[in-house]
Amino acid sequence: MYTPCPTPRSQAMADRVEAFVRDVVIPYETDARCTPHGPTEELVLELRAKARAAGVLTPHILEDGQHMSQLETAAVLKRSGLSMLGPIAVNTAAPDEGNMFLMGRIGTPAQKARFLEPVVAGEGRSAFFMTEPAEEGGAGSDPSMLMTTAVRIDGGWRIDGRKTFITGAQGARVGIVMARTGEAGKNKATMFLVDLPNPAIRVERVLDTIDSSMPGGHSLVAIDNLRVNDDQVLGEADEGFRYAQIRLAPARLSHCMRWLGVATRAQEVATAYACTRKAFGKPLIDHEGVGFMLADNAIDLQQSALMIDWCAGVLDTGSLGNVESSMAKVAVSDALFRVADRCVQVMGGTGVSKSTMVEQFFREIRAFRIYDGPTEVHKWSLAKKLKRTAMGHGDS
């Protein structure tokens, strides 16, 4: 599969990350501390200690604190995704990776010291509080429906609302809370940095979901009378939606990078199985019905890698890359789901059992088609863009 490393430093780091994931992390995949709501905090810290000792902790952040280019990051994060535990171990997982990028771009020096440095050091996890309960009419794919409010008080703000599907809220040390500021309908929001745990932010329950790889799982959260100071505003007040765009495309693309690693591993497992398992007098891979599925997987994986690198190159020009990242998210998430589905099919009963990791890979990649925007929302957004372009040129 095409896995370019655009610079010597990204080549060296990608190789080290892959060796670490294959040799150290993969044996942990059957550890009892991998629960339905993700690996326990004990396991996270144990893995990160080993990553730190191996020199691969937070590998996309350079020694001077700068972020690798997106193309370099892609080379590294693809390798970290070869195990579901890989991004967690080397500290490239969501939502931390996206939160690090955002705080690094717009945080003040004091905010970086207080909130960013512990996350970069792998000493604490973070959570991004934006999505709200659908049954209450809150924000989901449409952020303009944001209902959580932030009201100015003396010396700061009071925040109230409810959030849901908040990845890693349980056990997080740092939170970024998105809340509506100003009058309803004015489409203004602000991001706030919060130390966690906080008695005003209460996890009502950790949701039972199809995936099980994220530490802390996905939580339903109540925010009741949360008080924050002015120096906890991330960036400027009322600019939360604009800052979300800074985070959105790179974080969306990082998902594609990591899941490409997962699908690559699924293909490895399924191919090995098809080469050794025999039926009707020959290995499964020699039956065209099976061999062609694995060939289709190789094509989908190659196309996904190219799409990721194309979008990464666009982001490296300084563009927000919203259109390109939507295209990449749709193409890559759908392609990788096809890959995972074929791997299950190739392996038959073994593919739907927990005797290999392919069953979990399938579940995790299925969820990826929804996270960071469902396929249909991205296609709708792209169609609106096409319409505006066509109408602007006078086309019918």
C-alpha positions in Angstrom: 0.0 0.0 0.0 1.1 3.5 -0.8 2.4 5.0 2.5 4.7 7.9 1.7 6.8 9.7 4.3 7.4 13.2 2.8 10.5 14.0 5.0 13.3 12.1 6.7 12.0 13.0 10.1 8.5 11.7 9.3 10.0 8.5 7.8 12.0 7.9 10.9 9.2 8.6 13.3 6.6 6.6 11.3 8.9 3.6 11.3 9.5 3.8 15.1 5.8 4.2 15.7 4.9 1.2 13.6 7.6 -1.0 15.3 6.3 0.1 18.7 2.7 -0.6 17.9 3.4 -4.0 16.4 5.9 -5.2 19.0 4.6 -3.6 22.2 0.9 -2.5 21.8 -0.7 -5.3 19.8 -0.1 -7.9 22.6 -2.2 -5.7 24.9 -5.3 -6.0 22.7 -6.5 -9.0 24.7 -5.8 -7.4 28.0 -8.7 -7.6 30.5 -8.4 -3.9 31.0 -9.9 -3.3 27.6 -13.6 -2.7 28.6 -16.8 -2.0 26.6 -16.2 1.7 27.4 -12.5 1.7 26.3 -9.2 0.8 28.0 -9.0 1.7 31.7 -7.0 4.6 32.9 -4.5 2.2 34.4 -3.9 0.6 31.0 -3.7 4.0 29.2 -1.0 5.2 31.6 0.9 1.9 31.3 1.0 2.1 27.6 2.0 5.8 27.5 4.8 5.1 29.9 6.2 2.6 27.5 5.7 5.0 24.6 7.5 7.7 26.5 10.4 5.3 27.1 10.5 4.3 23.5 10.5 8.0 22.3 7.3 7.8 20.4 4.9 9.6 22.8 3.0 12.4 21.0 5.1 11.8 17.9 3.4 14.5 15.7 4.5 17.3 18.0 8.1 18.4 17.6 10.6 19.1 20.3 10.1 22.9 19.9 6.3 22.5 20.4 5.5 22.9 16.7 3.1 20.5 14.9 4.3 18.4 12.0 2.9 19.3 8.7 -0.3 17.5 7.8 1.5 15.3 5.3 4.0 14.3 7.9 1.3 13.7 10.4 -0.5 11.5 8.0 2.6 9.3 7.6 2.8 8.9 11.4 -0.9 8.5 12.3 -1.5 5.8 9.7 1.1 3.7 11.5 -0.3 4.5 14.9 -3.7 3.1 13.8 -2.4 -0.4 13.2 -3.9 -1.3 16.6 -7.0 0.3 18.2 -4.7 0.9 21.2 -2.0 2.4 19.1 -3.3 6.0 19.0 -4.1 5.9 22.7 -0.6 4.6 23.6 1.3 7.1 21.5 -1.1 10.0 22.2 -2.5 10.6 18.7 -6.0 9.6 19.5 -9.2 11.6 19.3 -10.3 13.9 20.8 -6.9 14.8 22.2 -5.1 15.1 18.9 -7.7 17.7 17.6 -7.7 19.5 20.9 -4.0 19.8 21.0 -4.0 21.2 17.4 -6.7 23.8 18.4 -5.1 24.9 21.7 -1.7 25.1 20.0 -3.2 27.4 17.3 -5.2 29.9 19.4 -4.4 29.4 23.0 -2.5 32.0 25.0 0.9 31.2 26.6 -0.8 30.9 30.0 -3.5 28.6 28.6 -1.0 26.4 26.8 0.9 26.0 30.1 -2.2 25.1 32.1 -4.3 23.1 29.6 -2.2 22.1 26.6 1.1 20.9 28.1 -0.4 18.1 30.3 -2.2 16.7 27.2 0.9 16.9 25.0 2.9 15.2 27.8 0.3 12.3 27.9 -0.3 13.1 31.6 -4.0 13.7 31.1 -6.7 13.3 28.5 -9.1 15.9 27.2 -12.7 16.1 26.0 -14.5 18.4 23.5 -18.0 19.3 24.7 -20.2 20.3 21.7 -22.8 17.7 20.7 -26.1 17.9 22.6 -29.1 15.5 23.1 -31.2 15.2 20.0 -34.4 14.6 22.0 -33.9 18.1 23.5 -33.4 19.7 20.1 -29.7 20.3 20.7 -26.8 20.7 18.4 -25.5 17.7 16.4 -24.4 17.9 12.8 -26.0 21.3 12.8 -24.0 23.4 15.3 -26.3 26.4 14.9 -28.8 24.5 17.1 -26.5 24.9 20.1 -28.5 25.2 23.3 -25.9 25.3 26.1 -25.6 28.9 27.2 -22.8 31.0 28.6 -23.9 34.2 30.3 -21.6 36.9 31.4 -21.2 37.5 35.2 -18.8 39.5 37.2 -15.3 38.5 36.2 -16.3 35.6 34.0 -19.1 33.4 32.7 -21.8 31.0 33.9 -22.4 28.0 31.7 -25.5 25.7 31.7 -26.6 22.9 29.4 -26.4 19.2 28.6 -24.0 17.4 26.2 -24.0 14.0 24.8 -21.6 11.6 23.1 -18.7 13.4 24.7 -15.8 11.1 24.1 -13.5 10.7 27.0 -15.4 13.0 29.4 -15.1 10.3 32.1 -11.6 10.6 33.5 -10.6 13.7 31.4 -8.3 16.4 32.9 -9.0 19.1 30.4 -12.3 20.2 28.7 -13.2 22.5 25.8 -16.8 23.5 26.2 -18.8 25.1 23.4 -21.6 27.3 24.5 -24.0 29.8 22.8 -23.2 33.4 23.7 -25.5 36.3 22.8 -29.1 36.1 21.8 -30.7 33.0 20.4 -30.6 32.9 16.6 -27.5 35.2 16.5 -25.3 32.2 15.6 -22.6 33.1 18.1 -20.7 30.7 20.3 -17.7 30.7 22.5 -15.2 28.1 23.5 -14.1 27.8 27.2 -11.2 25.8 28.7 -12.1 24.0 31.9 -10.1 22.0 34.4 -11.6 18.6 35.0 -13.0 17.0 37.0 -15.4 19.8 38.0 -18.5 19.4 40.3 -20.5 21.5 37.8 -19.8 19.1 35.0 -21.5 15.8 35.9 -21.4 12.6 33.8 -24.9 11.3 34.0 -24.0 8.0 32.3 -21.5 6.5 29.9 -23.4 5.4 26.8 -23.4 1.9 25.5 -22.2 2.2 21.9 -21.2 0.0 19.0 -17.5 1.0 19.5 -15.4 0.2 22.5 -11.9 1.7 21.9 -12.0 5.2 23.4 -10.9 5.7 27.0 -13.8 6.9 29.1 -16.3 5.9 26.4 -18.9 8.4 25.2 -20.9 10.2 28.0 -24.1 12.1 28.6 -23.1 15.1 30.6 -25.0 17.8 32.6 -23.4 21.2 33.0 -25.0 23.1 35.9 -23.9 26.5 37.0 -20.3 26.1 35.7 -18.3 29.2 36.6 -15.3 30.1 34.5 -13.0 33.2 34.4 -12.4 35.4 31.4 -8.9 34.0 31.0 -10.5 30.6 30.3 -12.1 31.9 27.0 -10.2 30.1 24.2 -9.5 32.7 21.6 -12.1 35.5 21.5 -15.7 35.5 22.8 -18.4 34.9 20.2 -15.9 33.3 17.7 -16.4 29.7 18.7 -17.9 28.6 15.3 -14.9 30.2 13.5 -12.5 28.4 15.7 -14.4 25.1 15.2 -13.5 25.4 11.5 -9.8 25.6 12.4 -10.1 22.3 14.4 -12.6 20.6 12.1 -10.8 19.7 8.9 -7.5 18.5 10.5 -9.3 16.5 13.1 -11.6 15.0 10.5 -8.6 14.0 8.4 -6.8 12.6 11.4 -9.7 10.2 11.9 -9.1 9.0 8.3 -5.4 8.6 8.9 -5.9 6.4 12.0 -8.7 4.3 10.6 -6.7 3.6 7.5 -4.2 1.9 9.8 -7.0 -0.1 11.4 -8.3 -1.2 8.0 -4.8 -2.1 6.8 -4.4 -4.4 9.8 -7.8 -6.0 9.1 -6.7 -6.7 5.6 -3.5 -8.3 6.9 -5.4 -10.6 9.2 -8.0 -11.6 6.6 -5.3 -12.2 4.0 -3.3 -14.4 6.3 -6.4 -16.3 7.1 -7.4 -16.7 3.4 -3.9 -18.0 2.6 -3.9 -20.7 5.3 -7.6 -21.7 5.5 -8.5 -24.3 2.9 -11.9 -25.2 1.4 -12.8 -27.4 -1.5 -9.2 -28.5 -2.0 -7.4 -25.2 -2.0 -6.7 -22.1 0.0 -9.6 -19.6 0.2 -7.6 -16.9 -1.5 -7.4 -19.1 -4.6 -11.2 -19.0 -4.9 -12.0 -15.9 -7.0 -15.0 -15.0 -4.7 -12.5 -14.6 -1.9 -9.4 -13.4 -3.7 -11.3 -10.7 -5.5 -12.7 -9.3 -2.2 -9.1 -9.0 -0.9 -8.1 -7.4 -4.2 -10.9 -4.9 -4.0 -9.7 -4.1 -0.4 -6.2 -3.4 -1.7 -7.7 -1.0 -4.2 -9.8 0.8 -1.6 -6.9 1.1 0.8 -4.7 2.6 -1.9 -7.3 5.1 -3.0 -7.9 6.0 0.7 -4.2 6.6 1.3 -4.0 8.9 -1.8 -7.2 10.8 -0.8 -5.8 11.4 2.7 -2.5 12.7 1.3 -4.2 14.9 -1.2 -6.3 16.6 1.5 -3.3 16.9 3.8 -1.4 18.7 1.1 -4.3 21.1 0.7 -4.3 21.8 4.5 -0.5 22.4 4.4 -1.1 25.3 2.0 -2.9 27.1 4.8 -6.4 26.5 3.4 -9.2 25.5 5.8 -9.8 22.6 3.4 -13.5 22.2 4.4 -14.6 21.0 1.0 -11.5 18.7 0.6 -11.8 17.2 4.1 -15.5 16.5 3.5 -14.7 14.7 0.4 -11.9 12.7 2.1 -14.2 11.9 5.1 -16.9 10.5 2.8 -14.6 8.6 0.5 -12.3 7.2 3.2 -14.9 6.2 5.7 -17.1 4.5 3.2 -14.1 2.7 1.6 -12.7 1.5 4.9 -16.1 0.2 5.9 -16.2 -1.8 2.7 -12.7 -3.1 3.5 -13.7 -4.2 7.1 -17.0 -5.7 5.9 -15.1 -7.8 3.3 -12.6 -8.9 5.9 -15.4 -10.2 8.0 -16.9 -12.0 5.0 -13.6 -13.6 4.0 -13.2 -15.0 7.5 -16.7 -16.3 7.8 -17.6 -17.4 11.3 -14.2 -16.5 12.6 -14.8 -12.9 11.3 -17.8 -12.4 13.5 -16.3 -13.9 16.6 -14.0 -12.3 19.1 -11.2 -14.8 18.4 -9.5 -12.2 16.2 -9.6 -8.4 16.2 -11.4 -8.1 12.9 -14.8 -8.2 14.6 -13.9 -5.1 16.7 -12.3 -3.4 13.7 -15.6 -3.8 11.8 -17.6 -2.2 14.7 -15.1 0.7 15.2 -15.0 1.6 11.5 -18.8 1.4 11.2 -19.0 4.1 13.9 -16.4 6.2 12.0 -19.0 6.7 9.2 -21.0 8.8 11.7 -18.3 10.5 13.9 -17.2 14.0 12.7 -20.2 14.2 10.5 -22.3 11.4 8.8 -21.6 10.7 5.2 -25.0 12.2 4.2 -24.3 15.6 5.9 -21.0 15.9 4.1 -22.6 15.1 0.8 -25.4 17.6 1.5 -22.8 20.3 2.2 -20.9 19.4 -0.9 -24.1 19.6 -3.0 -24.8 23.0 -1.6 -21.3 24.1 -2.7 -21.9 22.7 -6.2 -25.2 24.6 -6.4 -23.6 27.9 -5.4 -20.8 27.4 -7.9 -23.2 26.5 -10.7 -25.6 29.4 -10.0 -22.7 31.8 -9.7 -21.7 30.9 -13.3 -25.3 31.2 -14.5 -25.7 27.5 -15.0 -29.2 26.0 -14.6 
